[in-house]
Amino acid sequence: MNNFTFYAPTLFAFGDGEESRTGALVRQFGGTKVLLVTGGGSVHRNGSYDAVTASLKAAELPYVELSGIQANPRSGKVYEGIDLCRREGADFVLALGGGSVIDTAKAIAAGVPYDGDFWDFFSTRTPDTILPVGVVLTLSATGSEGSDSCVITHEKGNLKWGNKKSDLYRPKFSVLNPRFTCTLPPYQTACGAVDMLAHICERYFTNTPDVALTDRLAEALMKTILEAAPRAMADPNDYAARADLMWAGMLAHNDSCGVGRRQDWASHQIEHELSAFYDCAHGAGLAVVMPAWMEYVLPHDPMRFARFAVEVFGCEMDYACPERTAREGIRRLTAFFRSLGMPTTFAEIGAKAEDIPAMVAHRGEKPGGFPFGGFVEIGPKEMEAVLRLAAEQ
């Protein structure tokens, strides 16, 4: 295990009814006027908007609203939120929604006290200070409610980039009520489960030796997601399944499973081009990319993939041919994605093989665009090869 520093200061208020504490928590962390960031109409349908605004009013906290945040969040809303926050004198950013809303809130919070363009924090630097951010989560998926990261698409150039990571981005508090996820469409629940699995796999597939503890933590989380996601989709009101998914999503991405080990992140970097080009859901794009990436890099360490197959999917170990076990694990992962109704082919997300060179070139526009990947180094040729495998599925 490598040396590491782990700092995760977020307060989590988990469970049914905990949203009633939102106003008090904003006050606890110094907020006196709130920018409330939301997405579409789901927060009105699931009751979270009424509950949260009632809590803000009970705490005598004035607030202004920025709504309409969409999936694969855009820079335009970040600029709008920065202007609104400055104009209204808001000193606390509260995200009510899923990962796209939270990521937008984080970017706004970084941009408000900064004299330059917030996009600098996605290309060249980290912030010295940001406004405090709070979260009321309504979608189990990205783990942004406990992470040090966010992803925004800049509309000029259609650049879907992650921020330069900093613990300043970790929310001051996150309210997690699993009931708010019960009204989600099955597709969103499924996309969230894929995203969680991907966050764990990006840490699990490593070249770092002697990481038995975090290996087992990662395997336990993956098995929990494999069990809970089908239950939640079969019975949307299964509170226990929703609760398992909500906490698993946070643990998948607050780096509990990633400390002390070299991480990969190649699947995410490749998928960002799919969702930039086709505006597909992030989880859907990952369901297409991950199995192809696994097939491509499997020869690098067949035993790591064989362990994944045995410990996560219960495959029988073929000691004479570990690669056979490894490939069965990839097959079962793909079958799991399909069982959730996820796309696993280019055609299902509207992607086209003829666009692959353009996607690779677009990736190259990012500062330090190539190489990437901590398990197997991915350059332009390797990225194209992975996408070709995905296109052949």
Beta strands, then each sheet from edge to edge (+ up, - down):
strand 1: 11-14
strand 2: 34-38
strand 3: 63-66
strand 4: 92-97
strand 5: 133-137
strand 6: 151-154
strand 7: 159-162
strand 8: 173-176
sheet 1: 1+ 8+ 5+ 4+ 2+ 3+
sheet 2: 6+ 7-
end
